[in-house]
Amino acid sequence: MANPAWKTAEDIAEGYVTLNPVVLKKLEKHELDQLVQELAKVLRDVRVQVVPPDDSEKAQAKSRKMLRISQAQVILQGYRSRMGR
């Protein structure tokens, strides 16, 4: 992996990186495991952020981050189950 797993997880949350089978093929098993752990950490961090009720832009940004991370986790789970990793 060119970047550390924590940086890749943050980039996924921000929308700079998307996961797909081509990207995942380049990663080894231990790198996939690290990415799964870091995505879970970033998702926890995003969930605990408190957004003021009157700030819809921040609420939408938080929701988009959570959606990106959740989608990445689903893609990773599917890839790992197909590859037996």
Backbone atoms as SQL, in Angstrom:
CREATE TABLE atoms (id INTEGER PRIMARY KEY, chain TEXT, resi INTEGER, resn TEXT, atom TEXT, x REAL, y REAL, z REAL);
INSERT INTO atoms VALUES
  (1, 'A', 1, 'MET', 'N', 0.851, -1.162, 0.000),
  (2, 'A', 1, 'MET', 'CA', 0.000, 0.000, 0.000),
  (3, 'A', 1, 'MET', 'C', 0.901, 1.229, 0.000),
  (4, 'A', 2, 'ALA', 'N', 0.618, 2.168, -0.869),
  (5, 'A', 2, 'ALA', 'CA', 1.441, 3.365, -0.986),
  (6, 'A', 2, 'ALA', 'C', 1.326, 4.237, 0.256),
  (7, 'A', 3, 'ASN', 'N', 0.134, 4.362, 0.797),
  (8, 'A', 3, 'ASN', 'CA', -0.101, 5.150, 2.005),
  (9, 'A', 3, 'ASN', 'C', -0.369, 4.215, 3.169),
  (10, 'A', 4, 'PRO', 'N', -0.157, 4.707, 4.395),
  (11, 'A', 4, 'PRO', 'CA', -0.537, 3.886, 5.552),
  (12, 'A', 4, 'PRO', 'C', -2.051, 3.651, 5.552),
  (13, 'A', 5, 'ALA', 'N', -2.472, 2.613, 6.229),
  (14, 'A', 5, 'ALA', 'CA', -3.893, 2.252, 6.261),
  (15, 'A', 5, 'ALA', 'C', -4.739, 3.372, 6.861),
  (16, 'A', 6, 'TRP', 'N', -4.238, 4.044, 7.885),
  (17, 'A', 6, 'TRP', 'CA', -5.028, 5.109, 8.507),
  (18, 'A', 6, 'TRP', 'C', -5.253, 6.264, 7.541),
  (19, 'A', 7, 'LYS', 'N', -4.259, 6.563, 6.732),
  (20, 'A', 7, 'LYS', 'CA', -4.393, 7.646, 5.752),
  (21, 'A', 7, 'LYS', 'C', -5.366, 7.248, 4.646),
  (22, 'A', 8, 'THR', 'N', -5.291, 6.018, 4.189),
  (23, 'A', 8, 'THR', 'CA', -6.208, 5.533, 3.166),
  (24, 'A', 8, 'THR', 'C', -7.640, 5.561, 3.681),
  (25, 'A', 9, 'ALA', 'N', -7.854, 5.157, 4.934),
  (26, 'A', 9, 'ALA', 'CA', -9.195, 5.172, 5.523),
  (27, 'A', 9, 'ALA', 'C', -9.734, 6.600, 5.595),
  (28, 'A', 10, 'GLU', 'N', -8.892, 7.546, 5.984),
  (29, 'A', 10, 'GLU', 'CA', -9.325, 8.950, 6.032),
  (30, 'A', 10, 'GLU', 'C', -9.623, 9.479, 4.634),
  (31, 'A', 11, 'ASP', 'N', -8.820, 9.083, 3.663),
  (32, 'A', 11, 'ASP', 'CA', -9.051, 9.512, 2.284),
  (33, 'A', 11, 'ASP', 'C', -10.367, 8.942, 1.744),
  (34, 'A', 12, 'ILE', 'N', -10.688, 7.737, 2.121),
  (35, 'A', 12, 'ILE', 'CA', -11.960, 7.142, 1.716),
  (36, 'A', 12, 'ILE', 'C', -13.106, 7.936, 2.324),
  (37, 'A', 13, 'ALA', 'N', -12.980, 8.282, 3.604),
  (38, 'A', 13, 'ALA', 'CA', -14.031, 9.046, 4.281),
  (39, 'A', 13, 'ALA', 'C', -14.234, 10.414, 3.628),
  (40, 'A', 14, 'GLU', 'N', -13.158, 11.026, 3.185),
  (41, 'A', 14, 'GLU', 'CA', -13.245, 12.348, 2.572),
  (42, 'A', 14, 'GLU', 'C', -13.655, 12.286, 1.108),
  (43, 'A', 15, 'GLY', 'N', -13.618, 11.101, 0.510),
  (44, 'A', 15, 'GLY', 'CA', -14.034, 10.951, -0.864),
  (45, 'A', 15, 'GLY', 'C', -12.911, 11.066, -1.876),
  (46, 'A', 16, 'TYR', 'N', -11.668, 11.082, -1.410),
  (47, 'A', 16, 'TYR', 'CA', -10.523, 11.190, -2.322),
  (48, 'A', 16, 'TYR', 'C', -10.169, 9.854, -2.965),
  (49, 'A', 17, 'VAL', 'N', -10.522, 8.769, -2.283),
  (50, 'A', 17, 'VAL', 'CA', -10.192, 7.416, -2.762),
  (51, 'A', 17, 'VAL', 'C', -11.469, 6.587, -2.738),
  (52, 'A', 18, 'THR', 'N', -11.667, 5.788, -3.768),
  (53, 'A', 18, 'THR', 'CA', -12.758, 4.825, -3.769),
  (54, 'A', 18, 'THR', 'C', -12.165, 3.430, -3.918),
  (55, 'A', 19, 'LEU', 'N', -12.811, 2.487, -3.271),
  (56, 'A', 19, 'LEU', 'CA', -12.331, 1.105, -3.347),
  (57, 'A', 19, 'LEU', 'C', -13.055, 0.376, -4.466),
  (58, 'A', 20, 'ASN', 'N', -12.306, -0.430, -5.180),
  (59, 'A', 20, 'ASN', 'CA', -12.864, -1.314, -6.192),
  (60, 'A', 20, 'ASN', 'C', -11.954, -2.533, -6.287),
  (61, 'A', 21, 'PRO', 'N', -12.388, -3.574, -6.964),
  (62, 'A', 21, 'PRO', 'CA', -11.577, -4.804, -7.021),
  (63, 'A', 21, 'PRO', 'C', -10.178, -4.592, -7.599),
  (64, 'A', 22, 'VAL', 'N', -10.018, -3.673, -8.524),
  (65, 'A', 22, 'VAL', 'CA', -8.698, -3.430, -9.108),
  (66, 'A', 22, 'VAL', 'C', -7.742, -2.888, -8.043),
  (67, 'A', 23, 'VAL', 'N', -8.220, -1.957, -7.245),
  (68, 'A', 23, 'VAL', 'CA', -7.391, -1.387, -6.176),
  (69, 'A', 23, 'VAL', 'C', -7.096, -2.451, -5.123),
  (70, 'A', 24, 'LEU', 'N', -8.103, -3.234, -4.771),
  (71, 'A', 24, 'LEU', 'CA', -7.942, -4.232, -3.716),
  (72, 'A', 24, 'LEU', 'C', -7.019, -5.377, -4.123),
  (73, 'A', 25, 'LYS', 'N', -6.938, -5.686, -5.413),
  (74, 'A', 25, 'LYS', 'CA', -6.053, -6.756, -5.876),
  (75, 'A', 25, 'LYS', 'C', -4.596, -6.457, -5.562),
  (76, 'A', 26, 'LYS', 'N', -4.258, -5.181, -5.502),
  (77, 'A', 26, 'LYS', 'CA', -2.874, -4.784, -5.259),
  (78, 'A', 26, 'LYS', 'C', -2.470, -4.938, -3.798),
  (79, 'A', 27, 'LEU', 'N', -3.441, -5.138, -2.919),
  (80, 'A', 27, 'LEU', 'CA', -3.159, -5.208, -1.489),
  (81, 'A', 27, 'LEU', 'C', -2.977, -6.645, -1.035),
  (82, 'A', 28, 'GLU', 'N', -2.100, -6.826, -0.059),
  (83, 'A', 28, 'GLU', 'CA', -1.890, -8.141, 0.540),
  (84, 'A', 28, 'GLU', 'C', -2.871, -8.328, 1.695),
  (85, 'A', 29, 'LYS', 'N', -2.930, -9.560, 2.196),
  (86, 'A', 29, 'LYS', 'CA', -3.905, -9.881, 3.239),
  (87, 'A', 29, 'LYS', 'C', -3.744, -9.002, 4.473),
  (88, 'A', 30, 'HIS', 'N', -2.519, -8.815, 4.946),
  (89, 'A', 30, 'HIS', 'CA', -2.331, -8.014, 6.156),
  (90, 'A', 30, 'HIS', 'C', -2.702, -6.549, 5.908),
  (91, 'A', 31, 'GLU', 'N', -2.533, -6.067, 4.695),
  (92, 'A', 31, 'GLU', 'CA', -2.923, -4.685, 4.378),
  (93, 'A', 31, 'GLU', 'C', -4.449, -4.548, 4.355),
  (94, 'A', 32, 'LEU', 'N', -5.138, -5.568, 3.855),
  (95, 'A', 32, 'LEU', 'CA', -6.598, -5.555, 3.883),
  (96, 'A', 32, 'LEU', 'C', -7.112, -5.570, 5.317),
  (97, 'A', 33, 'ASP', 'N', -6.477, -6.385, 6.162),
  (98, 'A', 33, 'ASP', 'CA', -6.873, -6.456, 7.570),
  (99, 'A', 33, 'ASP', 'C', -6.683, -5.104, 8.255),
  (100, 'A', 34, 'GLN', 'N', -5.553, -4.456, 7.992),
  (101, 'A', 34, 'GLN', 'CA', -5.296, -3.139, 8.577),
  (102, 'A', 34, 'GLN', 'C', -6.314, -2.117, 8.098),
  (103, 'A', 35, 'LEU', 'N', -6.654, -2.168, 6.830),
  (104, 'A', 35, 'LEU', 'CA', -7.617, -1.221, 6.272),
  (105, 'A', 35, 'LEU', 'C', -8.993, -1.410, 6.898),
  (106, 'A', 36, 'VAL', 'N', -9.388, -2.658, 7.121),
  (107, 'A', 36, 'VAL', 'CA', -10.671, -2.930, 7.777),
  (108, 'A', 36, 'VAL', 'C', -10.684, -2.318, 9.176),
  (109, 'A', 37, 'GLN', 'N', -9.607, -2.498, 9.918),
  (110, 'A', 37, 'GLN', 'CA', -9.525, -1.952, 11.273),
  (111, 'A', 37, 'GLN', 'C', -9.546, -0.431, 11.261),
  (112, 'A', 38, 'GLU', 'N', -8.812, 0.174, 10.342),
  (113, 'A', 38, 'GLU', 'CA', -8.750, 1.633, 10.286),
  (114, 'A', 38, 'GLU', 'C', -10.077, 2.238, 9.833),
  (115, 'A', 39, 'LEU', 'N', -10.777, 1.568, 8.929),
  (116, 'A', 39, 'LEU', 'CA', -12.090, 2.061, 8.529),
  (117, 'A', 39, 'LEU', 'C', -13.053, 2.046, 9.706),
  (118, 'A', 40, 'ALA', 'N', -12.983, 1.008, 10.523),
  (119, 'A', 40, 'ALA', 'CA', -13.839, 0.943, 11.709),
  (120, 'A', 40, 'ALA', 'C', -13.506, 2.077, 12.679),
  (121, 'A', 41, 'LYS', 'N', -12.217, 2.372, 12.846),
  (122, 'A', 41, 'LYS', 'CA', -11.812, 3.468, 13.732),
  (123, 'A', 41, 'LYS', 'C', -12.309, 4.814, 13.222),
  (124, 'A', 42, 'VAL', 'N', -12.148, 5.046, 11.923),
  (125, 'A', 42, 'VAL', 'CA', -12.578, 6.318, 11.350),
  (126, 'A', 42, 'VAL', 'C', -14.096, 6.449, 11.448),
  (127, 'A', 43, 'LEU', 'N', -14.823, 5.360, 11.232),
  (128, 'A', 43, 'LEU', 'CA', -16.274, 5.399, 11.350),
  (129, 'A', 43, 'LEU', 'C', -16.689, 5.740, 12.776),
  (130, 'A', 44, 'ARG', 'N', -16.006, 5.168, 13.762),
  (131, 'A', 44, 'ARG', 'CA', -16.297, 5.506, 15.164),
  (132, 'A', 44, 'ARG', 'C', -16.035, 6.974, 15.427),
  (133, 'A', 45, 'ASP', 'N', -14.921, 7.482, 14.906),
  (134, 'A', 45, 'ASP', 'CA', -14.581, 8.884, 15.112),
  (135, 'A', 45, 'ASP', 'C', -15.621, 9.814, 14.487),
  (136, 'A', 46, 'VAL', 'N', -16.102, 9.454, 13.312),
  (137, 'A', 46, 'VAL', 'CA', -17.095, 10.289, 12.638),
  (138, 'A', 46, 'VAL', 'C', -18.418, 10.230, 13.387),
  (139, 'A', 47, 'ARG', 'N', -18.780, 9.052, 13.883),
  (140, 'A', 47, 'ARG', 'CA', -20.056, 8.910, 14.595),
  (141, 'A', 47, 'ARG', 'C', -20.113, 9.742, 15.866),
  (142, 'A', 48, 'VAL', 'N', -18.995, 9.890, 16.560),
  (143, 'A', 48, 'VAL', 'CA', -19.022, 10.614, 17.832),
  (144, 'A', 48, 'VAL', 'C', -18.969, 12.127, 17.646),
  (145, 'A', 49, 'GLN', 'N', -18.749, 12.587, 16.438),
  (146, 'A', 49, 'GLN', 'CA', -18.755, 14.028, 16.202),
  (147, 'A', 49, 'GLN', 'C', -20.163, 14.566, 16.431),
  (148, 'A', 50, 'VAL', 'N', -20.235, 15.624, 17.237),
  (149, 'A', 50, 'VAL', 'CA', -21.522, 16.234, 17.537),
  (150, 'A', 50, 'VAL', 'C', -21.740, 17.394, 16.568),
  (151, 'A', 51, 'VAL', 'N', -22.864, 17.334, 15.877),
  (152, 'A', 51, 'VAL', 'CA', -23.200, 18.360, 14.902),
  (153, 'A', 51, 'VAL', 'C', -24.350, 19.190, 15.466),
  (154, 'A', 52, 'PRO', 'N', -24.219, 20.513, 15.444),
  (155, 'A', 52, 'PRO', 'CA', -25.331, 21.344, 15.926),
  (156, 'A', 52, 'PRO', 'C', -26.605, 21.074, 15.109),
  (157, 'A', 53, 'PRO', 'N', -27.740, 21.056, 15.756),
  (158, 'A', 53, 'PRO', 'CA', -28.983, 20.734, 15.051),
  (159, 'A', 53, 'PRO', 'C', -29.337, 21.719, 13.935),
  (160, 'A', 54, 'ASP', 'N', -28.848, 22.937, 14.026),
  (161, 'A', 54, 'ASP', 'CA', -29.203, 23.945, 13.024),
  (162, 'A', 54, 'ASP', 'C', -28.199, 24.024, 11.871),
  (163, 'A', 55, 'ASP', 'N', -27.173, 23.182, 11.886),
  (164, 'A', 55, 'ASP', 'CA', -26.149, 23.217, 10.835),
  (165, 'A', 55, 'ASP', 'C', -26.328, 22.025, 9.889),
  (166, 'A', 56, 'SER', 'N', -27.141, 22.238, 8.871),
  (167, 'A', 56, 'SER', 'CA', -27.457, 21.125, 7.963),
  (168, 'A', 56, 'SER', 'C', -26.268, 20.750, 7.081),
  (169, 'A', 57, 'GLU', 'N', -25.401, 21.686, 6.757),
  (170, 'A', 57, 'GLU', 'CA', -24.247, 21.369, 5.918),
  (171, 'A', 57, 'GLU', 'C', -23.300, 20.398, 6.615),
  (172, 'A', 58, 'LYS', 'N', -23.029, 20.649, 7.885),
  (173, 'A', 58, 'LYS', 'CA', -22.151, 19.744, 8.636),
  (174, 'A', 58, 'LYS', 'C', -22.809, 18.382, 8.827),
  (175, 'A', 59, 'ALA', 'N', -24.119, 18.376, 9.027),
  (176, 'A', 59, 'ALA', 'CA', -24.836, 17.108, 9.184),
  (177, 'A', 59, 'ALA', 'C', -24.765, 16.300, 7.888),
  (178, 'A', 60, 'GLN', 'N', -24.906, 16.967, 6.759),
  (179, 'A', 60, 'GLN', 'CA', -24.814, 16.281, 5.477),
  (180, 'A', 60, 'GLN', 'C', -23.400, 15.761, 5.235),
  (181, 'A', 61, 'ALA', 'N', -22.399, 16.562, 5.586),
  (182, 'A', 61, 'ALA', 'CA', -21.008, 16.132, 5.408),
  (183, 'A', 61, 'ALA', 'C', -20.716, 14.903, 6.270),
  (184, 'A', 62, 'LYS', 'N', -21.219, 14.906, 7.490),
  (185, 'A', 62, 'LYS', 'CA', -21.031, 13.752, 8.381),
  (186, 'A', 62, 'LYS', 'C', -21.713, 12.513, 7.790),
  (187, 'A', 63, 'SER', 'N', -22.913, 12.680, 7.278),
  (188, 'A', 63, 'SER', 'CA', -23.640, 11.561, 6.677),
  (189, 'A', 63, 'SER', 'C', -22.915, 11.021, 5.448),
  (190, 'A', 64, 'ARG', 'N', -22.362, 11.914, 4.634),
  (191, 'A', 64, 'ARG', 'CA', -21.626, 11.462, 3.451),
  (192, 'A', 64, 'ARG', 'C', -20.383, 10.673, 3.839),
  (193, 'A', 65, 'LYS', 'N', -19.663, 11.136, 4.858),
  (194, 'A', 65, 'LYS', 'CA', -18.481, 10.401, 5.319),
  (195, 'A', 65, 'LYS', 'C', -18.862, 9.007, 5.797),
  (196, 'A', 66, 'MET', 'N', -19.933, 8.939, 6.597),
  (197, 'A', 66, 'MET', 'CA', -20.367, 7.651, 7.116),
  (198, 'A', 66, 'MET', 'C', -20.808, 6.731, 5.978),
  (199, 'A', 67, 'LEU', 'N', -21.465, 7.287, 4.970),
  (200, 'A', 67, 'LEU', 'CA', -21.892, 6.495, 3.829),
  (201, 'A', 67, 'LEU', 'C', -20.700, 5.955, 3.052),
  (202, 'A', 68, 'ARG', 'N', -19.705, 6.793, 2.811),
  (203, 'A', 68, 'ARG', 'CA', -18.511, 6.346, 2.077),
  (204, 'A', 68, 'ARG', 'C', -17.792, 5.224, 2.813),
  (205, 'A', 69, 'ILE', 'N', -17.668, 5.384, 4.128),
  (206, 'A', 69, 'ILE', 'CA', -16.979, 4.361, 4.920),
  (207, 'A', 69, 'ILE', 'C', -17.770, 3.062, 4.913),
  (208, 'A', 70, 'SER', 'N', -19.079, 3.154, 5.074),
  (209, 'A', 70, 'SER', 'CA', -19.918, 1.951, 5.067),
  (210, 'A', 70, 'SER', 'C', -19.846, 1.238, 3.727),
  (211, 'A', 71, 'GLN', 'N', -19.882, 1.984, 2.650),
  (212, 'A', 71, 'GLN', 'CA', -19.773, 1.371, 1.329),
  (213, 'A', 71, 'GLN', 'C', -18.416, 0.696, 1.151),
  (214, 'A', 72, 'ALA', 'N', -17.362, 1.332, 1.624),
  (215, 'A', 72, 'ALA', 'CA', -16.027, 0.737, 1.522),
  (216, 'A', 72, 'ALA', 'C', -15.953, -0.551, 2.331),
  (217, 'A', 73, 'GLN', 'N', -16.581, -0.573, 3.503),
  (218, 'A', 73, 'GLN', 'CA', -16.581, -1.784, 4.314),
  (219, 'A', 73, 'GLN', 'C', -17.321, -2.919, 3.614),
  (220, 'A', 74, 'VAL', 'N', -18.429, -2.608, 2.956),
  (221, 'A', 74, 'VAL', 'CA', -19.184, -3.630, 2.230),
  (222, 'A', 74, 'VAL', 'C', -18.352, -4.166, 1.069),
  (223, 'A', 75, 'ILE', 'N', -17.692, -3.284, 0.345),
  (224, 'A', 75, 'ILE', 'CA', -16.851, -3.709, -0.778),
  (225, 'A', 75, 'ILE', 'C', -15.711, -4.591, -0.281),
  (226, 'A', 76, 'LEU', 'N', -15.091, -4.199, 0.823),
  (227, 'A', 76, 'LEU', 'CA', -14.000, -4.999, 1.391),
  (228, 'A', 76, 'LEU', 'C', -14.488, -6.369, 1.841),
  (229, 'A', 77, 'GLN', 'N', -15.621, -6.414, 2.511),
  (230, 'A', 77, 'GLN', 'CA', -16.157, -7.699, 2.970),
  (231, 'A', 77, 'GLN', 'C', -16.456, -8.617, 1.790),
  (232, 'A', 78, 'GLY', 'N', -17.053, -8.067, 0.753),
  (233, 'A', 78, 'GLY', 'CA', -17.353, -8.863, -0.426),
  (234, 'A', 78, 'GLY', 'C', -16.101, -9.372, -1.101),
  (235, 'A', 79, 'TYR', 'N', -15.118, -8.516, -1.208),
  (236, 'A', 79, 'TYR', 'CA', -13.857, -8.915, -1.840),
  (237, 'A', 79, 'TYR', 'C', -13.160, -10.003, -1.034),
  (238, 'A', 80, 'ARG', 'N', -13.116, -9.814, 0.284),
  (239, 'A', 80, 'ARG', 'CA', -12.453, -10.800, 1.130),
  (240, 'A', 80, 'ARG', 'C', -13.166, -12.142, 1.107),
  (241, 'A', 81, 'SER', 'N', -14.498, -12.127, 1.043),
  (242, 'A', 81, 'SER', 'CA', -15.222, -13.403, 1.005),
  (243, 'A', 81, 'SER', 'C', -15.029, -14.116, -0.329),
  (244, 'A', 82, 'ARG', 'N', -14.960, -13.371, -1.419),
  (245, 'A', 82, 'ARG', 'CA', -14.730, -13.997, -2.723),
  (246, 'A', 82, 'ARG', 'C', -13.318, -14.525, -2.856),
  (247, 'A', 83, 'MET', 'N', -12.360, -13.842, -2.263),
  (248, 'A', 83, 'MET', 'CA', -10.964, -14.242, -2.388),
  (249, 'A', 83, 'MET', 'C', -10.523, -15.198, -1.287),
  (250, 'A', 84, 'GLY', 'N', -11.395, -15.444, -0.323),
  (251, 'A', 84, 'GLY', 'CA', -11.045, -16.356, 0.761),
  (252, 'A', 84, 'GLY', 'C', -10.005, -15.767, 1.694),
  (253, 'A', 85, 'ARG', 'N', -10.018, -14.456, 1.834),
  (254, 'A', 85, 'ARG', 'CA', -9.025, -13.798, 2.701),
  (255, 'A', 85, 'ARG', 'C', -9.675, -13.494, 3.997);
